[in-house]
Amino acid sequence: MLPLAPALELYRPFSSYGLASLTDLLPSQGDYGIRPQHSDALESLVEAKLLKCLVIRNDLAEAALEIRNKGLYLAIAHLKTAFIGFHNLSDFETSIRLIYKDHRELSTGYATVAPAVEFFSYLRNKFTGHLTDELLHKAIEWKPELLLTLDREHDAAVVLIYNFWILETAINSYVDPDEKHKLFDTETDFNHPPDKDRFVETLLTTLDGAVAFLQSVEAALKTLVTVPEDNLELWKKAGLTDFAYIKGKKR
């Protein structure tokens, strides 16, 4: 089971509102909404968490469906979507760990996929989100065919092959200080069917587990959301919306 957020930082989004548990958001007997002492900002926080949960779940579910239907090679775009989804899931799970206080089964559920989620999040950082020069230099070293074919005409099929050679390199770079792979027993070469099958099986198993986890989180968060009765106020507020450049952390 994963630890229940030993660092205060993991609790800050909820604990800053004086909550010991997410169930503190639930209405008291006789209440008809969020307890008066909790601000609109707190309710908005839970709504945002639920919205993020739904978006990530859908991305991962769609990726799993397309990879199963098309196969690994023809689903390259959805493969990259999966990596992004896993990266978002990793951040999201950290931000909602306080919910484990009342839903211990969620912690256990996430623990089964956590190592692979971090692996796929790493692939997002190196292969999908940034496509680092360090990775490309290593790919050229790992696959001499890349260098030997760069002066040719490149249609989509050729570049697709390049994508998977670069992906292989990213997969094989996920090693510890002793240069031992953190997830697999051997290097990955997609030309070797057992290697490809191992990667696909790990990917699909993790996608399914992550979707199941997010469905459970969704159910827990929905018990904390109150739909306003005064819809007119929502439209008035929407009309007054001001937009500003959104700054965020880099990871």
N, C-alpha and C positions, 0 to 999 in steps of 0.2 A: 504494500500500500504506500502511496506517496505521502510524504510528510505534510502535515496540515500547516503549510506556510510558516516556517520558522522565522522568516524575516518580516519585520514590521512593514516593510515596503509592500509586501504582497497584500496586506490588509488595508492599506491606506485608503483606497477608493471607497470602502464601506466604513471602516473604523473611524474615519475623519468625521462621520456623522453620528458618532456615539453608539454604533451598533455592535452588539456582541455576536449577532447571528443574523443571517438574512431573514429568518422568521420574524425578526423584530419589525419587518416591513409589513407583515400580515395584519389585517384589521383586527382590533380587539372586538370582543363580543359586543354587538350593538353598533359598531362602527359601520360606515357605508363607504369606506375608501381607506386610503393610507392614513395612518394616525396623524392627527393635527401637528404633533411636534416635529414631524419629518417634513422637510422642505420639498418644494416642487423639483428642485435640482436633484434630490435623491431619487425621486420617482423617475425622473428623466434618465438618470444613470442606469436604472434597471431596464428601462425601455431600450436604451442603446445597447445594453448587453444582449438582450433578447434579439434585437435586430441583427447584431453582428453574428450571433449564433445561427440564425436562420440563413444568412447569406453564405457563411462558411459551409454550413451543412449542404446547401444546395450545390455549391461549387464542387464539393467533394463527391456528392452523389452523381452529378452529371459527368464528372470525370471518370468515375468508376463505370458508369453505363457505356460511355463512348469507348473506353479502353477495352471493355469486354466485347463490344460489338465490332470494333474495327481492328483490334489487335494493337500491340504496342507501337509498331512503326507508323501506322496510318493515323494514329491518335496523338501525334506529337504535340499539337496545340493543347489538347486536353491534359496531356501529361504535364505540360508546363503549368496549366491551371491547377492541377493537383498539387504541385510543389508550392505554388503561391498559397493555396488553401491550407496546406499543412503548416506553412510559416505563420499564417494568420491564426491558425488553431493553437500553435505553441504560445503565442502572445496572449490569446484569449484565455486559455486554460490558466495561465499564471494569474490573470486578473480576476478570476472568479473562484479562487480556491476557498474563500470563506464559506462558500455554499456547501463544502464538504462537511462542515460541522453538523449539518442537519441531513446530509445525503452522503453518507460514507461510501455507499455503493458506487458513486460517481468517481471517487478517488481510485477505487479498485479497478473500475472499468478503464479509466485513462491509463493506469499503470501498465496495462497489457499492450498498449500501442505507443507509449511515450518514447521508448528508444528509437523506434522507426520514424515517428513523427519528427524527432530532432534530426535524424538522418535526411529525411526529405526536405526539411526546412533548410538544412545546409546546402542541398542541391539547388534550392531556390536562390540562396544567397550567391552561390558561385556560378551557376549555370543559367538560371532564368532571370533573376532580378538584375544582375550586374554583368555577367559574362566577362569575368576578369581577365586581364592580360596574362596574369600568372597561370591561369587555367589554360588559356589558348597556347601559350608556349609549351606547357607540359603535354597538351594534346598532340602538338606537332612532333614532339619527342616520342610519345607513346604510339602514334599512328603515322609512320613515315609516308603513307599513302596521301595524307593531307598535303604535304609539301610537294609531292611529286605530281599532284593533279591541279594545283592552284592556277596554272596557266591555261586551263582548258575552259570551254564553254560550260557554264554552270546552270543547269535547269533545276527545277524544284526537287527532282529525285536525287540529284547529286548532293544538293545542299542538305536534304533530309539525312543522307548518309553521314555527312559532316556533323550534323546535330548529334547523332548517336555516338559518333567517335568522341566528340567533346563530352557528351554525357558519361560515357565510360570512364573518361579521365577524371571527371568530377567524382564519380562513384568511388573510384580507386584511391582518391586522395583523402577520403574520410578515414584517416588513420590516427592512432594515438602516438605519443612521443616515441614509442618503440617501433613505429611504422607497422603496427598490426591494425588491420581493419577493425573498426568499432562494431560492425554488424555482421559482416560475412567472414567466412573462413579462408577464402581465396580471392584473388583478383577477379574482376568481372570482364569478360570478353563476350560481347553479344553474338559473335560468330560461333561460340561454343554453346549449344542448346541448353545444357544444364545451368549455365550462368544466366542466360536470358530468362529461363523458366523460374529460377530462384528470385530474380529481381521482380518479375511480373507477379509471382505469388506473394512476395512480401508487400508489394505495392497494393494489390487488390485486397489482401487481408487487412492491411492498415487502413485503407479507405473504408472498408466495411465497418471496422471497429471504431473509427473516428466518427462516422455517420451515426452509429448506434449511440456513442457517447453524447454527441450533440443533440440527438433526439431526447435523451434523458435530461440533459441540461435545459433544453427547451421546455419540457414539461414542468420542471421545477421553477423556472423563471416566470412562466405564464401564470402561476398562482400568485405572483407578486404584482401583476400589472392590473391597473384599474382603467377601464375605458371611460373617458369623460362623458357625462350626459349632455353638457352644454357644448354642442358641436359648433355653434356660431362663434364662440370665443376662439376656437381653434382657427377658423377662417380669418377672423380679424387679426389674430397674431401672425398668420401667414402673410397677410398683406403688408405687415410692418417689418418683414424680415430684411435685415441688412446683411450683405455678404462681405467677408474679408478673407484675405489669403490665409489658408489653413497651414499652420506650422505644426510639425510633429517630430517625434524622435526618429533617429535613423538606426536601422538595425540590419 
